[in-house]
Amino acid sequence: INSNAFLNNTEITSVDLNEVIEVAGSAFQGCTSLVAVEAPNLKTVMARSFQGTKIKSISFPNLLDAGVFGFYNCTELETVTLPSVKVIPRNAFNDCHALKTVDLSLSENLTTIGTSGFETQPPFPDIATLTIYVYDETKVELFPQVRNYTIKVGGMNTGLREKNADSFGMYPNPAKEEIRINLEETVGVRTIQIMDITGKVVLEQNITGNEVKVGINH
């Protein structure tokens, strides 16, 4: 997609970019009716490619670079899933006031979080909160010390990266009073949560080693 290809086009509501691997600068900037983008093969977003659009959710499985100001001022954007991303440049998601969840938990090769990459202070700061899920503790260090969001290690739904799910053991199963969990050092899990079928946390326990006993007789 060339630079300025659809700049300020207010007629476009959705785009299918199945064969596209790069979106050039300002290609969809100012497309204020654009709410949905399918881009399974997209690898690179250039500067301001989607700035000012009304995209509500993005899930780009092969995106490597989110672009300087790539999604700046996407005020309707709520969820971002980027399992392969390496670079989130400065201001990539700045002024995305509705942003609530960013899942980078499979982004093992993430190397850069630019200045103001996720500056999402909303007009009413007590209403919206942002949670970012990252691959391991080393990725937490990429983020600035002063921030208005929460960073968690592991997957958005399970607290453990799917690709490493075979790196732990849990026994006995079924259990009545206690379960034991063995973890590899590389997994990077520091807190275990047990939830009921509604998603409510019924037990949370910090761990320091590779084996932990969890009492479940409640």
Disulfide bonds with the S-S distance in Angstrom:
none
